[in-house]
């Protein structure tokens, strides 16, 4: 048995020791199953790599490769459910056909969005323009509310400062009186000493406290004015900002909606999508048709014979 046959046995789950004693019919069945699975492996591996790179924001090639490998493993395990079934299971066949429909829908959707990339981009421009207007309108309302709040604060502080400036102009300084009390020993005529309390009064003019309040208000006004300028700029450029955000965060569902619009509006695109869907669906059923439509090879007969012998042996043991 050569390496290719061993690889085929590993891929579809056959026992190479049993296959060594089988006829050419079993070897041909092995090649047929292997070829069918390799076709699906190539398609789903490519699909998984492109899906990871485009929609999962994976920037490294090995990250995309791991995702592609995950897709491949899932496909192989699904096909093994059919190949390794002993005998014929109608319920499994029906389930595999239904699963093939869903897999073909998913695969054709991903591949179509990659194939029609430029056409999808044109439709997305229109969709994002409408979406940007809606989001920008909501953001402008929020920004305008903050602008109104800051404008009211600035106007209030400016009115306060105007009033305070008038007060400072009338009374730039305020008279402050400081009283200092000290205890001084005094000698009496009879020679005794007595402690007397003496108070010293000092008067001076200091700048009005309103000046410091005016400075504090002016600082607050400057801060609010700077914030207002930024908000006005944001309000002017909010639609462009939203559009850039939408472009940077392209989603699978967003492009899928664009793809549906293209398929509905363009007969050629709809026909191509149907052809691609039918192609993938047909490939998904290759293994099923090979398993159900062909006659059993001697490998299958050996497995069924082993099962029959083992079952009879167990039945006899139970009867004893």
C-alpha positions in Angstrom: 0.0 0.0 0.0 1.5 3.3 -1.1 1.5 6.6 0.8 -1.5 8.0 -1.2 -3.7 5.1 -0.2 -2.6 5.5 3.4 -3.5 9.2 3.3 -6.9 8.3 1.7 -7.6 5.9 4.5 -6.6 8.5 7.1 -8.8 11.1 5.4 -12.0 9.0 5.2 -11.5 6.9 8.3 -10.9 3.5 6.6 -8.8 0.7 8.2 -5.8 0.2 5.8 -5.2 -3.3 7.2 -8.7 -4.4 6.0 -8.3 -2.5 2.7 -5.1 -4.5 1.9 -7.1 -7.7 1.6 -9.8 -6.1 -0.6 -10.3 -6.1 -4.3 -9.6 -3.3 -6.8 -13.3 -2.1 -6.4 -12.6 -1.1 -2.8 -9.4 0.7 -3.9 -11.4 2.6 -6.5 -14.0 3.5 -3.9 -11.2 4.8 -1.7 -9.9 7.0 -4.5 -13.4 8.3 -5.3 -14.1 9.2 -1.7 -10.7 10.8 -1.3 -11.1 12.9 -4.4 -14.6 14.1 -3.3 -13.4 15.1 0.1 -10.3 16.9 -1.3 -12.5 19.0 -3.6 -14.5 20.1 -0.5 -11.4 20.6 1.5 -10.0 23.0 -1.2 -13.3 24.9 -1.5 -13.9 25.3 2.3 -10.3 25.8 3.1 -10.2 28.8 0.7 -13.6 30.0 2.0 -12.4 29.8 5.6 -9.2 31.7 4.8 -11.0 34.5 3.0 -13.7 34.7 5.6 -11.1 35.1 8.4 -9.1 37.7 6.6 -12.1 39.8 5.5 -14.6 39.5 8.3 -12.8 38.2 11.5 -10.2 41.0 11.3 -7.4 38.4 11.5 -4.3 40.1 10.1 -1.7 37.3 10.2 -1.6 34.5 7.6 -1.2 31.8 10.2 -4.4 33.0 12.0 -6.3 32.8 8.7 -4.7 29.4 8.1 -5.9 28.1 11.5 -9.4 29.3 10.7 -9.2 27.5 7.3 -8.0 24.4 9.0 -11.0 24.5 11.3 -13.3 24.7 8.3 -11.5 21.7 6.7 -11.7 19.5 9.9 -15.4 20.2 10.2 -16.0 19.2 6.5 -14.0 16.0 6.9 -15.9 15.0 10.0 -19.2 15.7 8.3 -18.3 13.5 5.3 -17.1 10.7 7.6 -20.5 10.5 9.1 -21.7 9.3 5.7 -18.7 7.2 4.6 -18.3 5.3 7.9 -22.0 4.4 8.2 -22.4 0.7 8.2 -25.1 -0.2 5.7 -27.6 2.4 4.4 -29.2 5.0 6.7 -32.0 6.9 5.0 -32.5 9.3 7.9 -28.7 10.2 7.8 -29.0 10.7 4.0 -31.9 13.1 4.3 -30.1 15.0 7.1 -27.0 15.3 5.0 -29.0 16.7 2.1 -30.5 19.3 4.3 -27.1 20.1 5.8 -25.8 20.4 2.2 -28.4 23.1 1.4 -27.3 25.2 4.4 -23.6 24.7 3.7 -24.1 25.7 0.0 -26.0 28.8 1.1 -23.2 29.8 3.5 -20.4 29.0 1.0 -22.0 30.7 -1.9 -22.8 33.8 0.2 -19.2 34.2 1.3 -17.7 33.5 -2.1 -20.2 35.8 -3.9 -19.3 38.6 -1.6 -15.6 38.1 -2.4 -16.3 37.7 -6.2 -18.6 40.7 -6.4 -16.4 42.7 -4.1 -16.3 45.9 -6.3 -20.0 45.7 -7.0 -20.7 45.3 -3.3 -18.5 48.3 -2.6 -20.6 50.5 -4.9 -23.9 49.5 -3.2 -22.3 49.9 0.2 -21.6 53.6 -0.6 -25.3 54.2 -1.0 -26.3 52.2 2.1 -23.6 53.8 4.2 -24.6 57.3 3.0 -28.2 56.7 4.2 -27.0 55.1 7.4 -24.5 57.9 8.1 -27.2 60.5 7.7 -29.4 58.8 10.3 -26.5 58.3 12.8 -25.1 61.8 12.2 -28.5 63.3 12.9 -28.7 61.6 16.3 -25.1 62.6 17.1 -25.8 66.2 16.1 -28.7 66.4 18.5 -26.5 65.2 21.3 -23.7 67.6 20.3 -26.2 70.5 20.1 -27.6 69.7 23.5 -24.1 70.0 25.0 -23.4 73.2 23.0 -26.6 74.7 24.4 -25.6 73.8 27.9 -22.1 75.2 27.5 -23.4 78.4 25.8 -25.8 79.0 28.7 -22.9 78.6 31.2 -20.7 81.0 29.3 -23.5 83.6 29.0 -24.2 83.3 32.7 -20.6 83.7 33.7 -20.1 86.6 31.3 -23.1 88.4 32.9 -21.7 87.7 36.4 -18.3 89.1 35.4 -19.9 92.2 33.9 -21.7 92.9 37.2 -18.5 92.1 39.2 -16.4 94.4 37.0 -18.9 97.3 37.7 -18.5 96.6 41.4 -14.7 96.5 41.2 -14.7 99.8 39.2 -16.7 101.5 41.9 -14.7 99.9 44.8 -11.4 98.5 43.6 -10.2 98.1 47.2 -11.8 97.1 50.5 -10.8 98.6 53.9 -9.7 95.8 56.3 -9.3 96.5 60.1 -6.9 94.3 62.1 -7.0 94.5 65.9 -4.0 93.1 67.8 -4.3 92.5 71.5 -1.2 92.0 73.8 -0.6 91.7 77.5 2.0 94.2 78.9 3.4 94.2 82.5 3.1 97.7 84.1 4.8 98.9 87.3 2.5 100.5 89.8 3.5 103.6 92.0 3.7 101.3 95.0 6.3 99.1 93.2 4.0 96.3 92.3 3.7 94.9 88.8 0.3 94.5 87.0 -0.5 92.9 83.7 -2.6 95.2 81.5 -4.2 94.4 78.1 -3.5 96.8 75.3 -5.1 96.7 71.8 -3.6 98.0 68.6 -5.9 98.8 65.7 -4.5 98.8 62.1 -6.4 99.8 59.0 -5.4 99.0 55.4 -6.9 98.8 51.9 -6.7 95.4 50.0 -7.8 94.5 46.5 -11.5 93.6 46.2 -12.2 89.8 46.5 -14.4 90.2 43.4 -11.2 90.4 41.3 -10.2 86.8 42.1 -13.8 85.6 41.4 -13.6 87.4 38.0 -10.4 85.6 37.2 -11.8 82.2 38.1 -14.9 82.9 36.0 -12.7 84.0 33.1 -10.7 80.7 33.3 -14.0 78.7 33.2 -15.2 80.8 30.2 -12.0 80.1 28.3 -12.3 76.4 29.0 -15.9 76.3 27.9 -15.1 78.3 24.8 -12.4 75.9 23.8 -14.8 73.0 24.3 -17.5 74.8 22.2 -15.1 75.3 19.3 -14.4 71.5 19.3 -18.1 70.7 19.4 -18.8 73.0 16.5 -16.1 71.3 14.4 -17.5 67.9 15.4 -21.0 69.0 14.4 -19.8 70.2 11.0 -17.8 67.0 10.3 -20.0 64.5 12.1 -21.4 62.9 8.9 -17.9 62.4 7.4 -16.6 61.0 10.7 -19.5 58.5 10.9 -18.9 57.4 7.3 -15.3 56.7 8.0 -16.3 54.7 11.1 -18.7 52.6 9.0 -16.0 52.0 6.3 -13.5 50.9 8.9 -15.9 48.4 10.6 -17.2 46.6 7.5 -19.4 43.7 8.6 -20.5 40.4 7.0 -24.2 41.1 7.4 -23.8 44.6 5.9 -22.1 43.2 2.8 -24.6 40.4 2.7 -27.5 42.9 2.5 -25.6 44.7 -0.3 -25.2 41.3 -2.1 -28.9 40.6 -1.8 -29.7 44.0 -3.3 -27.4 43.2 -6.2 -28.9 39.7 -6.8 -32.5 41.1 -6.7 -31.7 44.1 -9.0 -29.4 42.3 -11.5 -30.5 39.2 -13.4 -27.0 38.2 -14.3 -25.8 38.4 -10.7 -28.9 36.4 -9.6 -28.2 33.7 -12.2 -24.5 33.5 -11.2 -25.4 33.2 -7.6 -27.8 30.3 -8.4 -25.1 28.6 -10.5 -22.6 28.9 -7.7 -25.1 27.7 -5.1 -26.0 24.7 -7.3 -22.3 23.9 -7.9 -21.4 23.9 -4.2 -24.6 22.0 -3.4 -23.7 19.3 -5.9 -20.2 19.0 -4.6 -21.6 18.6 -1.1 -23.7 15.6 -2.3 -20.8 13.8 -4.1 -20.0 11.6 -1.1 -23.7 10.9 -0.4 -24.4 9.9 -4.0 -21.3 7.7 -4.1 -22.4 6.0 -0.9 -26.1 5.6 -1.7 -26.0 5.2 -5.5 -23.1 2.7 -5.9 -23.1 -1.0 -5.1 -21.3 -2.0 -1.9 -17.6 -2.7 -2.4 -16.0 -5.6 -0.6 -14.6 -3.3 2.1 -18.2 -2.4 3.1 -19.2 -6.1 2.9 -16.3 -7.1 5.2 -17.3 -4.5 7.8 -21.0 -5.6 7.6 -19.9 -9.2 7.9 -17.8 -8.5 10.9 -20.8 -6.7 12.5 -23.1 -9.6 11.7 -20.7 -12.2 13.1 -20.1 -10.1 16.3 -23.8 -9.5 16.7 -24.7 -13.2 16.4 -21.9 -14.1 18.8 -23.3 -11.7 21.4 -26.8 -12.9 20.9 -25.7 -16.5 21.5 -23.9 -15.4 24.7 -27.0 -13.6 25.9 -29.2 -16.7 25.3 -26.8 -18.9 27.3 
